[in-house]
Amino acid sequence: MATAILCAIRVTTAQQNLAVNWSSNTYGPDGPWNAITINVGGNQNSTDIESEQVSIDLLVGSYYASYIPSSSACRAYGPQCGNGGVWDPDTIPIKQPPPNIWDAPSFINITGTVYPGAVTIGTAGKQQTVYDVDLASIDTFSVKYPNEVTAAPELGFFALNSGMDKEIRALSDAKGSEDPWIVAGSLYNQFIIPSYSYGLQIGSAALNYSGSLVLGGYDKGRIIGPYTSCAGYMTTLLDITMDVETGPSPFSFGNASKLLTNVLGQPSSLSVKPDPMPPGLHLPAQTCSNLAQKLPVYYDSTTNYYLWNTSDPSYEQIINSPAYLGFQFTPAPGDEANVTIKVPFKLLNLTLTSPVVTRPVQYFPCIPFDRTPADQWRLGRAFLQAAFLGYNTHTNTMWLAQAPGPGVANEGLGLEPQDIANSATTLEVYSDKTLFADSWAGHWTATKATEASNSTSSAPADPTSTTTTNEHQPGISGGAIGGAVVGVVAGIAIIAAIIFCLVRKKSKQSTLQQSSDEGLEDTEIGPERGFRKQQSTSEGYTFLEMPTDHEVEELPNHAESKELPTSMRVYELESPLNTRR
C-alpha cells in the first residue's frame, strides 16, 4: 500500500515541464553559439551518482542519441576538440549502435558507440536524474567547413528527436520500461514531464542572450504570436524579405521581397526544415546571391563564405539598425495570415575563427547548399537565434514562431514556463505586435533620415536576380536621363533623314538612267521642278536645260562682282547626278 501511495504521489506531483541549464561558455568557430550543460555518467546502481558524473556542454540538435566527445576521439585533433568536456563511459555498450550521423549541410560526420547512462539535467533550482539514457561516446568526429578545412568540433550534440522508430515506441510502449531513450523520452517514460515534447529558443551568444530549452513544455516568454504549425519536421517557406521594424530604412531601396528563389533562380516557395544542428541558412545558391546583392556583403572564394565588407560605412548602419531579414511561412491550420519571422541583421553578423580562418572575420551565414533529393533545405542556428521551435511527439506537431529580442534582462519577455499536454496541438502565446520592437529597443539604434544608406552590394551583380524593391535603385539623375532620351531621338531622326535622301537619290538615278538607256526625250521628271531631260550623249552624260519659258535676267547694276581671295582653294561642285561613263 505504501509503495502504491508513493507511486501515485510521484506520478501526480512530478508531471511538470523541466527547464534546462545553459552554459556560461560560448563556442565557435562559426558563431558564437550558446550551449546547454548536463551531467553524465554512472548508472542506477551508483551509490553516489554525483561523484561519478562529469559536466558536459553540448550544442542542441542531434538525432537518435546525444553524442559526447571521448578523450580517445579528440586525441587525433587539436586542443579545441572537447572544449565542452569529454566523457569516457564505464558501462557496457548497447548491442545495437545508432546510425552514423552525417549532416549534409554542415558536413558533420559522427560515429559512436551507445551506452545506457545516467543524465542529470535541469536548472540549479530544479534538477532531475534519469537513467538508461541513450548516450553515444564519439569514436570519430569531424566537420568539413566550406573552405575544405576539416577539424573536430569543440563539443558534441544533445538529442532533441529520436527518429521515428523511437518516437513510435514512445507512444506505444508502456511507461516504466527499461529500454534506453533519449533524454526527453526518458523523462516522459519515468513520469517526470507531462509529454514527450520540447520548446527551444537558442538566444544569441554575441548579445549575452541565453537560450531557452524546456522539456515537456515551453517558455511563453520566448514566443510571440502568431505561430505556424504543421505535422512533422518540415514547413513551407514562402519568401524572404528585407525591411525595417521602426524608423527610416538603412537601405537605399527601402524594402525588398521575392528574395527566395529555387535552384533555377525562379521565385518559388521551398519546403524547409528548421534545425539547430547546422549553423547557417542552408539555401539555394541563387537565394544567397540575391541577399548578398542587397547588402555590403561579398562572396570570398578563399573561405567560400559570404563575408561582410566591414569597411563599408553602411555595414555598421545596417547591423545596428532595426532592419531585419524576414522569413515568410504559411499560416497554421485554421489561420489565414502568413507568418513572418524577423531575424535582425545584428544576429546575422557572425564570426569565423580558428580553425576555419587564421584571424577572426565577420560573415553573413547564408551558405549555398547543393541539396540532394534525400536531404532538405535547412534553417539552422543562425535562424533559430530569432525563432521559437517546438515539437510534440504524441501529436506529431511542430510549432514555429517569432522569438523576442533580449529584452531588458536578457531573458526575452521574462521566464514563463508552461506545460505542453500530451495531446496538445496549440500553444498559448502573446500576440501583441509591439512586443518584438520593445524587446529589441535597447539593442538597436533607429537609422536617422540623413544616414540612410546609399550602399550597393560588394558582391558581383547577378543578372538572373528576380528581386523587387519599393523604390528605384540609385542611378543617373532625371536630367541626365532626359538628355539621353533627346539625344537618342535626334540621332534616330538624323539617321532616318540620311536613309531617306539616299533612297530617294538612288531612286532618281535609277529612273534617269533607265530613261537615258531607252533614248526617251522630253520626259518630265517632275512638273513642280520645271526641268526637262535631254537625250544622253555618246559619252553617257545627261544634260539638263532650263525650260524655255524661263526668262534670262542679268544681275542688277548695284551687284558688285568679287573675286575669291587668293588664299582660298577653289573646288568644283560635283554634279548632282552621277552617271556612268
C-alpha positions as CSV (number, residue, x, y, z in Angstrom):
1,M,0.0,0.0,0.0
2,A,2.8,2.4,0.9
3,T,4.5,1.7,-2.4
4,A,1.3,2.4,-4.3
5,I,0.8,5.7,-2.5
6,L,4.4,6.7,-3.2
7,C,4.0,5.9,-6.9
8,A,0.8,7.9,-7.0
9,I,2.5,10.8,-5.4
10,R,5.3,10.6,-7.9
11,V,3.0,10.5,-10.9
12,T,0.8,13.4,-9.8
13,T,3.5,15.7,-8.5
14,A,6.3,15.2,-10.9
15,Q,4.5,15.7,-14.2
16,Q,5.8,19.2,-14.8
17,N,8.0,20.7,-17.5
18,L,11.7,20.8,-16.9
19,A,13.9,23.8,-18.0
20,V,17.5,23.0,-19.0
21,N,20.5,24.9,-17.8
22,W,22.6,26.9,-20.3
23,S,26.4,27.2,-20.1
24,S,28.2,30.4,-19.3
25,N,30.7,29.5,-22.1
26,T,30.1,30.2,-25.8
27,Y,31.5,28.2,-28.7
28,G,32.6,28.6,-32.4
29,P,34.2,28.6,-34.8
30,D,31.3,29.9,-36.8
31,G,29.2,31.5,-34.1
32,P,29.5,32.3,-31.3
33,W,26.8,29.8,-30.1
34,N,25.1,29.1,-26.8
35,A,25.3,25.5,-25.4
36,I,23.4,23.6,-22.7
37,T,25.1,22.0,-19.7
38,I,24.2,18.5,-18.4
39,N,26.0,16.0,-16.1
40,V,26.5,12.4,-17.5
41,G,27.9,9.1,-16.1
42,G,27.1,6.5,-13.6
43,N,24.1,4.2,-13.5
44,Q,21.1,3.4,-11.5
45,N,23.1,1.2,-9.0
46,S,25.5,4.0,-8.2
47,T,25.6,4.9,-4.5
48,D,27.0,8.4,-5.2
49,I,25.8,9.4,-8.7
50,E,27.0,12.9,-8.3
51,S,30.7,11.9,-7.9
52,E,30.5,9.6,-10.9
53,Q,29.2,12.2,-13.3
54,V,31.1,14.8,-15.4
55,S,29.8,18.2,-16.6
56,I,29.4,18.4,-20.4
57,D,28.4,21.3,-22.6
58,L,26.5,20.3,-25.8
59,L,25.0,22.1,-28.8
60,V,21.4,21.2,-29.3
61,G,20.2,19.2,-32.2
62,S,21.3,15.6,-32.8
63,Y,19.1,12.5,-33.5
64,Y,18.8,9.0,-32.0
65,A,21.3,9.7,-29.2
66,S,23.2,12.5,-27.6
67,Y,26.8,12.4,-28.9
68,I,29.6,13.3,-26.5
69,P,33.3,13.5,-27.3
70,S,35.6,10.9,-25.8
71,S,39.2,11.6,-24.9
72,S,40.3,9.0,-27.4
73,A,38.3,10.6,-30.2
74,C,39.9,14.0,-29.5
75,R,43.4,12.7,-29.3
76,A,43.8,12.9,-33.1
77,Y,42.8,16.5,-33.2
78,G,44.0,19.8,-31.7
79,P,43.2,21.2,-28.3
80,Q,39.9,22.7,-29.4
81,C,38.3,19.2,-29.6
82,G,36.5,18.5,-26.4
83,N,36.4,22.2,-25.2
84,G,32.9,21.4,-23.9
85,G,34.1,18.4,-21.9
86,V,34.8,14.7,-22.7
87,W,33.2,11.5,-21.3
88,D,34.7,8.1,-21.2
89,P,32.0,5.6,-20.2
90,D,32.5,2.8,-17.8
91,T,29.3,0.8,-18.6
92,I,28.6,-2.0,-21.1
93,P,27.6,-0.6,-24.5
94,I,24.2,-1.3,-26.0
95,K,24.3,-4.1,-28.6
96,Q,22.5,-2.0,-31.3
97,P,24.7,1.0,-32.3
98,P,23.0,4.2,-33.5
99,P,23.2,5.1,-37.2
100,N,26.2,7.3,-38.1
101,I,25.3,11.0,-38.1
102,W,26.1,12.6,-41.4
103,D,24.6,16.1,-41.6
104,A,25.0,17.2,-45.2
105,P,24.5,20.9,-44.9
106,S,27.2,21.3,-42.2
107,F,29.3,18.3,-43.3
108,I,29.4,16.9,-39.8
109,N,30.4,13.2,-39.7
110,I,30.0,11.4,-36.4
111,T,30.3,7.7,-35.4
112,G,29.9,6.5,-31.9
113,T,29.0,3.7,-29.5
114,V,25.9,4.0,-27.5
115,Y,25.9,3.3,-23.7
116,P,23.0,3.4,-21.3
117,G,24.0,6.1,-18.9
118,A,22.6,8.4,-16.3
119,V,21.9,12.1,-17.0
120,T,21.3,14.8,-14.5
121,I,19.6,17.7,-16.1
122,G,17.7,20.9,-15.1
123,T,18.5,24.2,-13.5
124,A,20.0,25.0,-10.2
125,G,16.6,25.1,-8.5
126,K,15.2,22.0,-10.1
127,Q,17.3,19.1,-11.4
128,Q,16.3,15.5,-12.3
129,T,18.5,12.4,-12.8
130,V,17.2,9.9,-15.3
131,Y,18.7,6.5,-16.1
132,D,19.1,4.3,-19.1
133,V,19.5,7.3,-21.5
134,D,21.0,6.8,-25.0
135,L,24.4,8.4,-24.7
136,A,26.8,7.9,-27.6
137,S,30.5,8.1,-26.9
138,I,32.0,9.5,-30.0
139,D,34.6,7.3,-31.8
140,T,35.2,9.5,-34.9
141,F,34.3,13.1,-35.1
142,S,34.8,15.7,-37.9
143,V,33.3,18.6,-39.7
144,K,34.4,19.9,-43.1
145,Y,33.9,23.6,-43.4
146,P,33.1,25.3,-46.8
147,N,36.8,26.2,-47.4
148,E,37.7,22.4,-47.1
149,V,39.2,22.8,-43.6
150,T,38.5,19.6,-41.7
151,A,38.6,19.6,-37.9
152,A,36.8,18.2,-34.9
153,P,34.0,20.3,-33.4
154,E,34.6,21.8,-30.0
155,L,31.7,19.9,-28.4
156,G,29.0,17.3,-29.0
157,F,25.3,17.4,-29.6
158,F,22.2,16.9,-27.4
159,A,19.4,14.9,-29.0
160,L,16.0,16.5,-29.3
161,N,14.4,14.0,-31.6
162,S,15.0,10.3,-31.6
163,G,13.9,9.3,-35.1
164,M,10.5,7.9,-36.0
165,D,11.3,4.4,-34.7
166,K,11.9,5.6,-31.2
167,E,9.0,8.0,-31.3
168,I,6.6,5.3,-32.3
169,R,7.9,3.2,-29.5
170,A,7.5,6.2,-27.1
171,L,3.8,6.3,-27.9
172,S,3.2,2.5,-27.9
173,D,5.3,1.2,-25.1
174,A,4.2,1.2,-21.5
175,K,5.9,3.7,-19.2
176,G,8.4,2.4,-16.8
177,S,10.2,0.1,-19.3
178,E,13.9,-0.2,-19.0
179,D,14.8,0.3,-22.7
180,P,17.1,3.3,-23.3
181,W,15.6,6.6,-24.6
182,I,16.9,10.0,-25.4
183,V,16.7,12.4,-22.5
184,A,13.2,13.8,-23.2
185,G,11.8,10.3,-23.8
186,S,13.4,9.1,-20.6
187,L,11.9,12.0,-18.6
188,Y,8.5,11.2,-20.1
189,N,8.9,7.4,-19.6
190,Q,9.8,7.9,-16.0
191,F,6.8,10.1,-15.2
192,I,8.8,13.3,-14.8
193,I,7.4,15.5,-17.6
194,P,3.9,15.6,-18.9
195,S,4.6,14.9,-22.6
196,Y,7.4,13.8,-24.9
197,S,7.9,17.4,-26.2
198,Y,10.1,20.4,-26.1
199,G,10.3,24.2,-26.7
200,L,13.5,25.7,-27.9
201,Q,14.9,29.2,-28.5
202,I,18.7,29.3,-28.6
203,G,19.2,33.1,-28.0
204,S,22.3,35.0,-29.0
205,A,25.7,34.3,-27.5
206,A,27.1,37.5,-29.1
207,L,24.5,39.6,-27.2
208,N,24.8,37.6,-23.9
209,Y,21.2,36.4,-24.5
210,S,21.0,32.9,-23.0
211,G,19.0,30.2,-24.7
212,S,15.8,28.5,-23.6
213,L,15.1,24.8,-23.7
214,V,12.2,23.3,-21.8
215,L,11.4,19.6,-21.9
216,G,7.7,18.7,-21.6
217,G,6.8,22.3,-22.1
218,Y,8.0,25.7,-23.4
219,D,8.8,29.2,-22.2
220,K,5.9,31.6,-23.0
221,G,8.4,34.5,-22.6
222,R,10.2,33.3,-25.7
223,I,7.4,33.2,-28.2
224,I,5.4,36.0,-29.9
225,G,2.4,35.0,-32.0
226,P,1.1,34.2,-34.4
227,Y,2.8,30.9,-35.0
228,T,2.8,28.4,-37.8
229,S,2.3,24.7,-37.2
230,C,2.5,21.6,-39.2
231,A,2.7,17.8,-39.0
232,G,6.3,16.6,-38.8
233,Y,9.6,18.5,-39.1
234,M,9.1,20.3,-42.4
235,T,7.3,23.6,-43.1
236,T,6.8,25.8,-46.2
237,L,8.9,28.9,-46.6
238,L,7.1,31.3,-49.0
239,D,9.5,34.1,-49.4
240,I,12.4,36.0,-47.8
241,T,12.2,39.8,-47.5
242,M,14.3,42.7,-46.2
243,D,12.6,45.5,-44.2
244,V,13.0,47.7,-41.1
245,E,10.9,47.4,-38.0
246,T,10.9,51.1,-37.0
247,G,12.3,54.4,-38.3
248,P,13.9,55.1,-41.7
249,S,15.3,52.2,-43.7
250,P,19.1,51.9,-43.8
251,F,18.7,50.7,-47.3
252,S,18.5,52.9,-50.4
253,F,15.8,50.7,-51.8
254,G,13.6,50.8,-48.7
255,N,12.5,47.2,-48.6
256,A,12.7,44.2,-50.8
257,S,10.8,41.0,-51.5
258,K,11.0,37.9,-53.7
259,L,14.5,37.1,-52.5
260,L,13.7,33.4,-52.2
261,T,14.4,31.6,-55.4
262,N,14.9,27.9,-56.3
263,V,17.9,26.3,-58.0
264,L,16.8,27.7,-61.3
265,G,16.8,31.3,-60.0
266,Q,13.0,31.5,-60.1
267,P,10.9,32.9,-57.3
268,S,9.5,29.9,-55.5
269,S,8.4,28.6,-52.1
270,L,10.6,25.9,-50.6
271,S,10.0,23.1,-48.1
272,V,12.5,23.7,-45.3
273,K,13.5,22.1,-42.0
274,P,14.2,24.4,-39.0
275,D,17.1,22.5,-37.5
276,P,19.5,23.6,-34.7
277,M,22.3,21.2,-35.8
278,P,23.7,23.0,-38.9
279,P,24.9,26.5,-38.2
280,G,23.6,28.6,-41.2
281,L,20.9,29.3,-43.6
282,H,21.4,26.4,-46.0
283,L,19.5,27.5,-49.1
284,P,19.9,27.6,-52.9
285,A,22.9,29.4,-54.1
286,Q,20.7,31.9,-56.1
287,T,18.9,32.9,-52.9
288,C,22.2,33.6,-51.1
289,S,23.3,35.7,-54.2
290,N,20.0,37.6,-54.1
291,L,20.6,38.5,-50.5
292,A,24.2,39.5,-51.0
293,Q,23.3,41.9,-53.8
294,K,21.3,43.9,-51.3
295,L,23.9,44.1,-48.6
296,P,27.6,45.2,-48.1
297,V,28.5,41.5,-48.4
298,Y,30.7,39.7,-50.9
299,Y,31.5,36.1,-51.7
300,D,35.0,35.2,-50.7
301,S,36.4,32.4,-52.9
302,T,39.1,31.6,-50.3
303,T,36.8,30.8,-47.4
304,N,33.8,30.0,-49.5
305,Y,31.7,32.1,-47.2
306,Y,29.8,35.4,-47.7
307,L,31.8,38.0,-45.7
308,W,30.6,41.4,-44.5
309,N,32.5,44.3,-46.0
310,T,33.3,45.9,-42.7
311,S,35.0,48.9,-44.3
312,D,31.7,49.9,-46.0
313,P,30.0,52.7,-43.9
314,S,26.6,51.0,-44.4
315,Y,27.8,47.9,-42.6
316,E,27.6,49.5,-39.1
317,Q,24.4,51.2,-40.0
318,I,22.7,48.0,-41.1
319,I,23.8,45.7,-38.3
320,N,22.9,48.2,-35.6
321,S,19.6,49.3,-37.1
322,P,16.1,47.8,-36.7
323,A,16.5,46.2,-40.2
324,Y,15.8,42.5,-40.5
325,L,15.6,39.5,-42.8
326,G,12.0,38.3,-42.9
327,F,11.1,34.7,-43.4
328,Q,7.5,34.2,-44.5
329,F,5.7,30.9,-43.8
330,T,2.3,29.5,-44.4
331,P,-0.2,30.0,-41.6
332,A,-1.2,27.4,-39.0
333,P,-4.2,25.3,-39.8
334,G,-7.4,27.4,-39.4
335,D,-5.5,30.7,-39.7
336,E,-5.4,32.9,-42.8
337,A,-2.5,35.3,-42.4
338,N,1.0,34.2,-43.3
339,V,3.6,34.2,-40.5
340,T,6.8,36.3,-40.8
341,I,9.7,35.6,-38.6
342,K,12.1,38.6,-38.4
343,V,15.8,38.0,-37.9
344,P,17.6,41.3,-37.2
345,F,20.8,41.8,-39.1
346,K,22.6,42.1,-35.7
347,L,22.1,38.3,-35.4
348,L,23.4,37.7,-38.9
349,N,26.8,39.3,-38.2
350,L,28.6,36.2,-37.1
351,T,32.3,35.4,-36.6
352,L,34.6,32.9,-38.2
353,T,37.5,31.9,-36.0
354,S,40.2,29.2,-35.9
355,P,40.5,26.6,-37.4
356,V,38.3,27.9,-40.2
357,V,40.4,31.1,-40.6
358,T,43.7,32.3,-39.1
359,R,42.1,35.5,-37.7
360,P,38.5,36.4,-36.9
361,V,36.4,37.7,-39.7
362,Q,32.7,38.6,-39.8
363,Y,30.5,36.6,-42.1
364,F,26.9,36.5,-43.3
365,P,25.5,33.0,-42.6
366,C,23.8,32.2,-45.9
367,I,25.6,29.1,-47.1
368,P,24.8,27.8,-50.6
369,F,23.7,24.2,-50.3
370,D,23.8,21.7,-53.2
371,R,20.9,19.7,-51.9
372,T,20.3,16.1,-52.9
373,P,16.8,14.7,-53.3
374,A,17.3,12.8,-50.0
375,D,18.0,15.9,-48.0
376,Q,16.2,19.2,-47.1
377,W,16.9,22.9,-47.2
378,R,17.7,23.9,-43.6
379,L,17.2,26.9,-41.4
380,G,19.9,26.4,-38.8
381,R,21.2,28.0,-35.6
382,A,21.6,31.4,-37.2
383,F,17.8,31.5,-37.9
384,L,16.8,30.0,-34.6
385,Q,18.5,32.9,-32.7
386,A,15.3,34.8,-33.6
387,A,12.8,32.0,-33.8
388,F,11.0,29.7,-31.4
389,L,10.8,25.9,-32.3
390,G,8.6,23.4,-30.5
391,Y,7.6,19.8,-31.1
392,N,5.1,17.4,-29.5
393,T,5.9,13.7,-30.3
394,H,2.5,12.4,-29.4
395,T,0.6,14.6,-31.9
396,N,3.5,14.9,-34.3
397,T,3.0,18.7,-34.2
398,M,5.8,21.2,-34.8
399,W,5.4,24.9,-33.9
400,L,7.5,27.8,-35.4
401,A,7.1,31.4,-34.3
402,Q,8.8,34.7,-33.7
403,A,11.1,34.9,-30.7
404,P,11.5,38.2,-28.8
405,G,14.8,40.1,-28.6
406,P,16.9,40.0,-25.4
407,G,14.7,42.4,-23.6
408,V,15.7,44.4,-20.5
409,A,17.2,41.5,-18.5
410,N,18.4,39.3,-21.5
411,E,15.5,36.9,-20.8
412,G,13.2,37.8,-23.6
413,L,9.7,38.7,-22.3
414,G,10.6,37.0,-19.0
415,L,10.6,33.5,-17.6
416,E,7.1,31.9,-18.0
417,P,7.5,28.1,-18.3
418,Q,4.3,26.3,-19.5
419,D,3.4,22.6,-19.8
420,I,2.7,21.0,-23.1
421,A,-0.1,18.5,-22.7
422,N,0.3,15.1,-24.3
423,S,-2.5,15.8,-26.8
424,A,-1.5,19.5,-27.5
425,T,-1.6,20.9,-31.0
426,T,-1.8,24.5,-30.0
427,L,0.1,26.8,-27.7
428,E,-0.8,29.8,-25.6
429,V,1.3,32.8,-26.8
430,Y,1.5,36.6,-26.6
431,S,0.1,38.3,-29.7
432,D,0.9,42.0,-29.1
433,K,2.7,43.1,-32.2
434,T,4.7,45.8,-30.4
435,L,6.5,43.2,-28.2
436,F,9.1,42.4,-30.8
437,A,10.2,46.0,-31.2
438,D,10.0,46.6,-27.5
439,S,12.2,43.6,-26.7
440,W,14.9,44.9,-29.1
441,A,14.6,48.6,-28.2
442,G,17.8,48.7,-26.1
443,H,19.8,46.6,-28.6
444,W,19.5,48.5,-31.9
445,T,19.5,52.2,-33.0
446,A,17.0,53.6,-35.4
447,T,18.5,55.0,-38.5
448,K,18.4,58.8,-38.9
449,A,16.9,60.1,-42.1
450,T,20.2,61.7,-43.0
451,E,22.1,58.4,-42.5
452,A,20.1,56.3,-44.9
453,S,22.5,54.1,-46.7
454,N,23.3,54.5,-50.4
455,S,25.4,51.4,-50.4
456,T,25.4,48.8,-53.0
457,S,26.5,45.2,-52.6
458,S,30.1,44.3,-52.7
459,A,29.1,41.1,-54.4
460,P,29.0,40.9,-58.2
461,A,25.6,41.6,-59.6
462,D,23.6,38.6,-60.7
463,P,21.8,39.1,-64.0
464,T,19.3,36.4,-63.1
465,S,18.1,38.2,-59.9
466,T,14.4,38.4,-59.6
467,T,14.1,40.6,-56.5
468,T,11.8,43.5,-56.3
469,T,12.0,46.7,-54.3
470,N,9.6,49.5,-53.4
471,E,11.8,52.3,-54.7
472,H,14.1,52.9,-57.7
473,Q,17.6,51.8,-57.4
474,P,20.2,54.6,-57.3
475,G,21.4,55.7,-60.7
476,I,21.8,58.6,-63.1
477,S,19.8,61.8,-62.5
478,G,16.5,62.7,-64.1
479,G,18.2,65.5,-66.2
480,A,20.8,63.1,-67.5
481,I,18.0,60.6,-68.4
482,G,16.1,63.4,-70.2
483,G,19.2,64.5,-72.1
484,A,19.9,60.9,-73.1
485,V,16.4,60.5,-74.5
486,V,16.6,63.7,-76.5
487,G,20.0,62.7,-77.9
488,V,18.7,59.3,-78.9
489,V,15.6,60.7,-80.6
490,A,17.7,63.3,-82.5
491,G,20.1,60.6,-83.6
492,I,17.3,58.5,-84.9
493,A,15.8,61.4,-86.8
494,I,19.2,62.2,-88.5
495,I,19.8,58.6,-89.5
496,A,16.2,58.4,-90.9
497,A,16.8,61.6,-93.0
498,I,20.1,60.3,-94.4
499,I,18.5,57.0,-95.3
500,F,15.6,58.8,-96.9
501,C,17.9,61.0,-99.0
502,L,20.0,58.1,-100.1
503,V,17.0,56.0,-101.1
504,R,15.4,58.9,-103.0
505,K,18.7,59.7,-104.7
506,K,19.2,56.1,-105.7
507,S,15.6,56.1,-107.0
508,K,16.2,59.2,-109.1
509,Q,19.4,57.8,-110.5
510,S,17.7,54.6,-111.4
511,T,14.8,56.4,-113.2
512,L,17.1,58.8,-115.1
513,Q,19.4,56.1,-116.2
514,Q,16.5,53.9,-117.3
515,S,15.1,56.8,-119.4
516,S,18.5,57.5,-121.0
517,D,19.1,53.9,-122.0
518,E,15.8,53.9,-123.8
519,G,16.5,57.1,-125.7
520,L,13.4,58.9,-124.4
521,E,13.3,62.7,-124.9
522,D,11.4,65.5,-123.1
523,T,10.2,63.2,-120.4
524,E,9.2,65.2,-117.4
525,I,10.9,64.4,-114.1
526,G,8.5,66.5,-112.1
527,P,6.3,69.3,-113.2
528,E,6.9,71.1,-110.0
529,R,10.6,71.5,-110.8
530,G,10.2,72.7,-114.5
531,F,13.2,70.7,-115.8
532,R,13.3,68.5,-118.9
533,K,15.6,65.7,-119.6
534,Q,17.6,65.6,-122.9
535,Q,18.9,62.6,-124.7
536,S,22.1,61.2,-123.5
537,T,25.3,61.8,-125.4
538,S,27.7,59.2,-126.7
539,E,29.9,59.7,-123.6
540,G,27.0,58.7,-121.4
541,Y,26.4,62.2,-119.8
542,T,23.0,63.6,-119.3
543,F,22.5,67.3,-119.8
544,L,19.8,69.4,-118.1
545,E,18.5,72.7,-119.5
546,M,16.3,75.3,-118.0
547,P,12.9,75.2,-119.6
548,T,12.4,77.7,-122.5
549,D,9.7,79.7,-120.6
550,H,12.2,81.0,-118.1
551,E,13.4,84.5,-118.6
552,V,17.2,85.1,-118.6
553,E,18.0,88.1,-116.4
554,E,21.2,89.9,-115.6
555,L,22.3,90.9,-112.1
556,P,21.3,94.3,-111.1
557,N,23.8,97.1,-111.5
558,H,24.4,97.5,-107.8
559,A,25.6,93.9,-107.5
560,E,29.3,94.1,-107.0
561,S,31.5,91.4,-108.5
562,K,34.2,90.0,-106.3
563,E,36.9,87.5,-106.8
564,L,37.7,84.8,-104.3
565,P,40.7,85.5,-102.1
566,T,43.9,84.0,-103.4
567,S,44.5,82.1,-100.1
568,M,41.3,80.1,-100.6
569,R,41.4,76.9,-102.6
570,V,38.9,76.6,-105.5
571,Y,36.7,73.5,-105.6
572,E,34.4,72.3,-108.4
573,L,30.9,71.4,-107.4
574,E,30.1,67.8,-108.1
575,S,27.3,67.0,-110.5
576,P,24.1,66.4,-108.5
577,L,23.5,63.3,-110.7
578,N,26.2,60.7,-111.1
579,T,26.0,58.8,-114.4
580,R,28.1,56.0,-115.6
581,R,30.9,56.5,-118.3
